[in-house]
Amino acid sequence: MLDEWKAGTDMNGMKQRYPPIYVTEDLWRGSNKLDEYTLLGESEKLGSNIRFQVKLKWTNKSGKAVEKSVRYIVTTDPALTMVREEG
């Protein structure tokens, strides 16, 4: 899914795929261009979910380079979703 963001795919277009992928990421929705991402450490299995940490590097709407480490949770059941974990 992060590869899709990096390639410039519209986040809402992910729902039109089969199977649909539901993504909630304000950075992606906010027209920030993902330039690079790096997985940090191992993913963690939480039942049918997977949690992983990523270092994101993006260019914001003003053209400024920004970098931040975030954690995502990917759910596979009942639907494929990806959300950023807050906190």
C-alpha positions in Angstrom: 0.0 0.0 0.0 2.9 2.4 0.7 4.2 1.5 -2.8 0.9 2.8 -4.2 1.2 6.1 -2.3 4.8 6.5 -3.4 3.7 5.8 -7.0 1.1 8.6 -6.8 -2.0 6.5 -6.6 -5.1 8.2 -5.2 -5.9 6.8 -1.8 -9.6 6.7 -2.6 -8.9 4.6 -5.7 -7.7 1.8 -3.5 -11.3 1.1 -2.6 -12.1 0.5 -6.3 -9.8 -2.5 -6.5 -10.7 -6.1 -6.1 -10.5 -6.9 -3.3 -11.0 -3.3 -2.1 -8.3 -1.9 0.2 -9.5 0.7 2.8 -6.7 3.1 3.8 -6.9 5.9 6.4 -3.8 8.1 6.3 -4.2 11.9 6.6 -0.7 12.4 5.1 -1.8 10.6 2.0 -5.2 12.3 1.9 -3.5 15.7 2.3 -1.7 15.5 -1.0 1.7 14.9 0.5 4.0 13.0 -1.9 5.7 10.0 -0.4 9.3 10.0 -1.5 10.7 7.1 0.5 9.8 4.7 3.3 11.9 2.2 5.3 10.5 -0.6 7.5 11.9 -0.4 11.0 12.3 -3.7 12.8 10.0 -6.7 12.6 6.3 -6.7 12.2 4.1 -7.8 15.1 1.1 -10.1 14.7 -1.9 -9.1 16.7 -4.6 -11.8 15.9 -5.6 -11.2 12.3 -3.8 -7.8 12.3 -0.2 -6.9 11.7 1.5 -3.9 13.2 4.7 -2.4 11.7 6.8 0.7 12.1 8.0 2.7 9.2 10.1 5.8 8.6 8.4 8.0 6.1 10.0 10.7 4.0 7.6 12.9 2.1 7.3 16.3 0.4 4.5 18.4 1.8 2.2 20.7 -0.3 4.7 23.6 0.3 7.5 21.6 -1.2 9.2 21.0 2.2 10.9 17.6 2.9 9.5 16.0 6.1 10.5 12.8 7.9 8.7 10.9 10.6 8.5 7.4 12.1 4.9 6.0 12.4 3.2 2.7 13.1 0.5 1.2 10.9 -1.9 -1.6 11.6 -3.0 -3.7 8.7 -6.2 -5.8 9.1 -7.0 -8.6 6.8 -10.4 -9.7 8.2 -13.2 -8.9 7.4 -11.6 -6.4 4.9 -8.1 -5.4 4.0 -7.4 -2.1 5.8 -4.4 0.0 6.7 -4.6 2.7 9.4 -1.9 4.7 11.2 -1.7 4.0 14.9 -1.9 7.1 16.9 0.1 7.7 20.1 
